[in-house]
Amino acid sequence: MKKIFFLIGIFMALAVGNTYAQKYALIDMEYILKRIPSYESANKQLESFSTQWQSEIDKEVETVDAMYKKYQADLATLRGNEKTKRENEIVAKENAIQELRNKYFGPQGELFKKQEELIKPIQDDIYEAVKAVSTESGYTIVVDRASATSIIFASPSIDISDQVLSRLGY
């Protein structure tokens, strides 16, 4: 029994010793991104595309709304075949709008592709800069302060955001 407690004690001491040997650092991704002009430019372009595409969708929605109001107004005078035909036209138009939404804003839509094209290279550069600074300084873990909601306080002395920006040339 004493041997088991002794082994557990040694294991705990080694585990605690290893955690003290690790160096940690923080970055603030929001801080970094706000200081990169190309990121702001990319965001403006994405916003422009998004607004343009949403405007196109809104026009189609207005068309469907008008079709539905006309259908409602004419409902009393429509015969069976004509009524079904108009309902099918409205449903087809609504389906086309949904396809358009997916084309622009879906998981693999145009907005996603534009984000990949415009934002991903910036994120990759930041990652490479963080990796280089971390390797040079011997950090084993780098945490993003902006997305880590469980960090209540961290010493500014371990924040390497400015070093990353410097590495990127900003």
Summary of the structure (lengths in Angstrom):
residues: 170
radius of gyration: 28.4
end to end distance: 60.6
largest distance: 94.4
contacts: 421
relative contact order: 0.17
helix: 77%
strand: 5%
